[in-house]
Amino acid sequence: MSTAAKQQNGTAAEGGAFEFVQGLAQELSGGRIELPSFPDVAVRVQRALADEDVRPETIVRLIGSEPALAAWVLRMSNSAAMNVSGRQINDLRTAVTRLGFNVVRSSAVSFAMSQLAHAEELRGLEQPLKQLWKRSTLVAAMSNVVAKKFAGINPDTALLAGLLHGIGRLYIMTRARHYPALFADASAYGRIVDDWHTNVAKAILENWEMADEIVSAVHEHDQVNREHEGPADLTDVLLVGDLLASFHEWPDTLELNLQGVHAVARLDLDRTRLERVIEESAAEVAAMRQALGH
């Protein structure tokens, strides 16, 4: 590519970045951000489960209204990670009871992601969507393990928070496809994602009426210097789960990359314990990711 062509592309990317960020700011200020092509039934499941008094029958009817989602929930309930008894089931009510509401939420999110990969509107994004989902299932599984082994946090809630931690990145990706020069400029696009994805995620999850602790965890999970009083919370668990997902293939780098991370100290973790959990939970993490449809 000639120097002139490179300069022209760079100018186009800069102009696109400015216009794109302006649009993001307007969408955030307007509230009620919706993910394009995200199945409506998955959003309705999230909102229904936001009601603490919702009855299982209501959720069963809602899931049953979409046969593909019903089949997905049944498959997940019979997966190795969720079916410790080994007894196969084939009715939705028993599946919902076995999974519990938080895992039903996670199942609806994983179903929605599987549908996005085939959405006509998002054609051309198959590979980045796959990479984002691969990362999300790993963070979810790692967060589930951290909650189970090191914190008094519901591991199913940690699983859900892990699945949702990249929802802002997903939204930005689906919007950026309209700005090909920006999308092709990895540096400019990466800066926008880093600056905006957690605020976008917060707006989406509030629109879905998610619990405050999940919204806060997703919104603050990349703040390695975050301070708070009291024991470790869901945000700490998600933060450590995210870091473990980043470095699980290179455990010798853990000590360096986790230095000064306050959540690690609150969970009373060190390199030895973290390396052990990566090694000992490998099969559990793999089974959980398979259950989520990875």
Secondary structure by P-SEA (a helix, b strand, c coil): ccaaaaaaaaaaaaaaaaaaaaaaaaaaaacccccccccaaaaaaaaaaccccccaaaaaaaaaccaaaaaaaaaaaacccccccccccccaaaaaaaacaaaaaaaaaaaaaaaaaaccccccaaaaaaaaaaaaaaaaaaaaaaaaccccccaaaaaaaaaacaaaaaaaaaaaccccccccaaaaaaaaaaacaaaaaaaaaaaacccaaaaaaaaccccccccccccccaaaaaaaaaaaaacccccccccccccccaaaaaacccaaaaaaaaaaaaaaaaaaaaaacc
